Amino acid sequence: MRGKLITLEGIDNSGKSTQVKKVFSYLKRKGYPAILVREPGGTEISEKIRKILLSQKNHEMSPITELLLYQAARAQLVKEVILPALKRGEIVICDRFYDSTTAYQAYARGLDLNLIQKLNSFASSGIVPDLTIVMDLKPETALERARKTRKTPDRLEREKLRFHRQVRAGYLAIAKKEPVRVKVIDGHDSVEKNWGKVKSAVDKVLKINEE
C-alpha cells in the first residue's frame, strides 16, 4: 500500500517549520509510520547542495543555476528517501517540496513556469503530494519576525521585500489553481490556532477520524 506525502510551504518565517514538527509529532503519537524531511536537504548529497544554495557567499548565483541545484537536491531526496518510504507505506512529511520552486523560481525569479513544472515532475519522479499546506503570511510580518529572532539571514532571506511578495503571490496562485490539494492557512494567527487547522487538514487526507 502506497504511503502519503504531506508537504508544508510558505515564505520564510511564516510558521511553516513549526507546523511541520507538530504534524510529525502528532502522527508519531497516533502510531503512524512517519518520517520528516526537508528541502533542500534530507540526504548527504542534498544537504551539501543546500549549503551552496543558502550561503551568502554565493550572491552571484544565476537564477538558472539556482533552479537546477534545487532540482538536483530534490531528485536525490526523492530517489533515496521519499520513494522508498512511500513504497513501504509510510507517511512522509516534507518541509518544502516542488511548490517552493514554482513560487520562488517562476513567480519571484521570473523563469519559465512551464519549464519549471516539467522539471519539478522530472526531479520528483512524477510524485504529487497528497496534501500541501501553505502558511500564508505578509512578507512585512515575516521580516519583523526574523528581526526578533536575530538569526543571520541566508541568501534567499536577504532578498528584497518585493521578491518575497512575489513568492507569496506564487503560493496563492498555486492554491487557486489546485484547491483540492493545496490548503491555505492564515499564518498571522496563533501557533495553536493554526495547528488546529493544520491537524484538521491532515486528519481529512489520512481519514484519521474515520478509523
C-alpha positions as CSV (number, residue, x, y, z in Angstrom):
1,M,0.0,0.0,0.0
2,R,1.4,3.4,-1.0
3,G,2.1,5.8,1.8
4,K,1.2,9.5,1.8
5,L,3.2,12.7,1.1
6,I,2.3,15.8,3.1
7,T,4.1,19.0,2.3
8,L,4.2,22.3,4.0
9,E,5.0,25.5,2.2
10,G,5.3,29.3,2.8
11,I,7.7,32.2,2.8
12,D,10.4,32.2,5.4
13,N,9.3,32.9,9.0
14,S,5.7,32.0,8.1
15,G,5.5,29.4,10.9
16,K,5.8,26.6,8.4
17,S,8.6,24.7,10.1
18,T,6.8,24.8,13.5
19,Q,3.7,23.2,12.0
20,V,5.9,20.6,10.2
21,K,7.2,19.4,13.6
22,K,3.7,19.4,15.1
23,V,2.4,17.2,12.2
24,F,5.3,14.8,12.7
25,S,4.9,14.6,16.5
26,Y,1.1,14.1,16.1
27,L,1.4,11.2,13.7
28,K,4.0,9.5,15.8
29,R,1.8,9.8,18.8
30,K,-1.0,8.2,16.8
31,G,1.3,5.3,15.9
32,Y,1.7,6.1,12.2
33,P,4.9,5.2,10.4
34,A,6.0,8.8,9.6
35,I,9.3,10.4,8.6
36,L,10.2,14.1,8.4
37,V,12.4,15.5,5.7
38,R,13.3,19.0,4.4
39,E,14.0,20.7,1.1
40,P,16.6,21.3,0.0
41,G,18.3,18.6,2.1
42,G,17.3,15.3,3.6
43,T,20.3,13.3,2.2
44,E,24.1,13.7,2.4
45,I,24.2,14.9,-1.2
46,S,21.2,17.2,-0.9
47,E,22.4,18.8,2.3
48,K,25.7,19.7,0.6
49,I,23.6,21.3,-2.2
50,R,21.6,23.2,0.5
51,K,24.7,24.8,1.8
52,I,25.7,26.0,-1.6
53,L,22.1,27.4,-2.3
54,L,21.8,29.3,1.0
55,S,25.3,30.5,1.5
56,Q,25.5,34.3,1.5
57,K,28.9,34.0,-0.3
58,N,27.1,32.8,-3.5
59,H,25.2,36.0,-4.1
60,E,26.2,35.9,-7.8
61,M,24.4,32.7,-8.4
62,S,22.3,32.9,-11.6
63,P,18.6,32.0,-11.4
64,I,19.1,29.1,-13.8
65,T,21.9,27.7,-11.6
66,E,19.7,28.1,-8.6
67,L,16.8,26.3,-10.3
68,L,18.9,23.3,-11.3
69,L,20.6,23.0,-7.9
70,Y,17.2,22.8,-6.3
71,Q,16.0,20.1,-8.7
72,A,19.2,18.1,-8.2
73,A,18.7,18.2,-4.4
74,R,15.1,17.1,-4.9
75,A,15.9,14.3,-7.3
76,Q,18.3,12.8,-4.8
77,L,15.9,13.2,-1.9
78,V,13.1,11.5,-3.8
79,K,15.2,8.6,-5.0
80,E,17.0,8.0,-1.8
81,V,14.3,8.7,0.8
82,I,10.8,9.7,-0.3
83,L,10.1,7.0,-2.9
84,P,11.3,4.1,-0.7
85,A,9.3,5.4,2.3
86,L,6.1,5.7,0.2
87,K,6.6,2.2,-1.1
88,R,6.9,1.0,2.5
89,G,3.5,2.6,3.2
90,E,4.9,5.4,5.4
91,I,3.8,9.0,5.7
92,V,6.4,11.5,4.5
93,I,6.2,15.0,5.9
94,C,8.3,17.4,3.9
95,D,9.3,20.9,4.9
96,R,9.0,22.4,1.4
97,F,8.7,20.5,-1.9
98,Y,8.4,21.5,-5.6
99,D,5.8,24.2,-4.9
100,S,8.6,26.2,-3.4
101,T,10.5,26.0,-6.7
102,T,7.4,27.2,-8.6
103,A,6.8,30.1,-6.2
104,Y,10.5,31.2,-5.8
105,Q,12.0,30.4,-9.2
106,A,8.9,31.0,-11.5
107,Y,6.9,33.7,-9.8
108,A,9.7,35.6,-8.0
109,R,12.7,35.0,-10.3
110,G,10.7,35.1,-13.4
111,L,11.8,31.8,-15.0
112,D,9.5,30.0,-17.4
113,L,6.6,28.4,-15.5
114,N,6.0,25.6,-17.9
115,L,9.7,24.6,-17.9
116,I,9.8,24.6,-14.1
117,Q,6.7,22.5,-13.9
118,K,8.2,19.9,-16.2
119,L,11.5,19.9,-14.2
120,N,9.5,19.6,-11.0
121,S,7.8,16.5,-12.3
122,F,11.0,15.0,-13.6
123,A,13.0,15.6,-10.5
124,S,10.1,14.2,-8.3
125,S,9.7,11.1,-10.4
126,G,6.1,12.2,-11.1
127,I,5.1,12.2,-7.4
128,V,2.3,14.6,-6.4
129,P,1.8,15.5,-2.7
130,D,-1.5,14.1,-1.2
131,L,-1.8,17.3,0.8
132,T,0.0,20.6,0.6
133,I,-0.5,23.2,3.3
134,V,0.6,26.8,2.6
135,M,1.2,29.0,5.6
136,D,0.3,32.4,4.3
137,L,1.9,35.5,5.8
138,K,2.5,39.0,4.7
139,P,6.3,39.5,4.0
140,E,6.3,42.6,6.2
141,T,5.2,40.4,9.2
142,A,7.7,37.7,8.3
143,L,10.6,40.2,8.2
144,E,9.5,41.6,11.6
145,R,9.6,38.0,13.0
146,A,13.0,37.5,11.5
147,R,14.3,40.6,13.2
148,K,13.0,39.4,16.6
149,T,14.8,36.0,16.3
150,R,18.1,37.8,15.4
151,K,19.1,34.9,13.3
152,T,21.6,35.6,10.5
153,P,19.5,35.6,7.3
154,D,20.5,33.2,4.5
155,R,21.0,34.2,0.8
156,L,17.2,34.0,0.0
157,E,16.1,35.6,3.2
158,R,18.2,38.6,2.3
159,E,16.2,39.2,-0.9
160,K,14.2,42.5,-1.1
161,L,10.6,42.8,0.1
162,R,9.3,42.8,-3.5
163,F,10.9,39.3,-4.0
164,H,9.1,37.9,-1.0
165,R,5.8,39.5,-2.1
166,Q,6.1,37.7,-5.4
167,V,6.8,34.4,-3.7
168,R,3.7,34.8,-1.6
169,A,1.7,35.7,-4.7
170,G,3.1,32.5,-6.3
171,Y,1.9,30.3,-3.5
172,L,-1.6,31.8,-3.6
173,A,-1.7,31.3,-7.4
174,I,-0.8,27.6,-6.9
175,A,-3.5,27.2,-4.3
176,K,-6.1,28.9,-6.5
177,K,-5.2,26.5,-9.4
178,E,-5.2,23.4,-7.2
179,P,-7.7,23.9,-4.4
180,V,-8.2,20.2,-3.6
181,R,-4.5,19.5,-3.0
182,V,-3.4,22.9,-1.6
183,K,-4.9,24.4,1.6
184,V,-4.0,27.9,2.6
185,I,-3.8,28.7,6.3
186,D,-3.5,32.3,7.7
187,G,-0.1,32.4,9.2
188,H,-1.0,35.6,11.2
189,D,-3.0,33.5,13.7
190,S,-1.5,32.0,16.8
191,V,0.5,28.8,16.6
192,E,-2.1,26.7,18.3
193,K,-5.0,28.1,16.2
194,N,-3.1,27.3,13.1
195,W,-2.3,23.9,14.4
196,G,-6.0,23.2,14.8
197,K,-6.5,24.0,11.1
198,V,-3.4,22.0,10.0
199,K,-4.5,19.0,12.1
200,S,-8.0,19.1,10.5
201,A,-6.5,19.0,7.0
202,V,-4.1,16.2,7.9
203,D,-6.9,14.2,9.6
204,K,-9.1,14.6,6.5
205,V,-6.4,13.4,4.0
206,L,-5.4,10.4,6.2
207,K,-9.0,9.7,7.2
208,I,-8.0,9.6,10.9
209,N,-11.4,10.5,12.3
210,E,-13.0,7.7,10.3
211,E,-10.8,5.0,11.9
